[in-house]
Amino acid sequence: MADLTHGKSIDRLKESIKLLSTSQSDLASKVDSILTQLATLIPTPSSPPRKHHLKLDVSRFNGADPIGWIFKISQFFEFHDTPKHKRPFVASFYMDGLALSWYQWMYHNGLITSWLALLQALESRFAPSFYEDP
């Protein structure tokens, strides 16, 4: 009788081990599926950010040669991949004298709304006019 009970216990253990193995396999499959779905939701950088080893200086702008300065600072920002929303702020560090005073007034009055708007305002204020003022 003891052998019969012992045999049933072993059979139950084998069945339990089989169920556990199946459950573990199902769980591993579900975890893999969740990880795959999660990977599509979380963006991963496709390439590391560019590191520039060149030290580039942008001339300071005091109101003279606005077209040349706009070209240089635009090239500088393109080279460094500066986001457009940060460009007006960074550009202000490269202004002096009359240009800085003008920028401060524009900034405090909420007239610096975008990089393009700043460039247009700079050109309008400092570039020579093609029209003669009688």
Residue pairs with C-beta under 8 A, 6 or more apart in sequence:
49 81
50 81
52 79
52 80
56 76
56 79
56 80
58 69
58 72
58 73
58 76
58 94
59 69
59 72
59 94
60 94
60 95
60 96
61 69
61 73
61 94
61 95
61 96
61 99
62 95
62 96
62 97
62 98
62 99
62 100
63 97
63 98
63 99
63 102
63 126
66 122
66 123
66 125
66 126
66 127
67 123
67 127
70 119
70 122
70 123
73 87
73 91
73 94
74 119
76 82
77 87
77 90
82 90
84 114
84 115
84 116
85 114
85 115
87 115
87 118
88 112
88 114
88 115
88 118
91 118
92 100
92 103
92 107
95 103
99 122
99 126
102 125
102 126
103 112
106 112
106 118
106 121
111 117
111 121
112 118
112 121
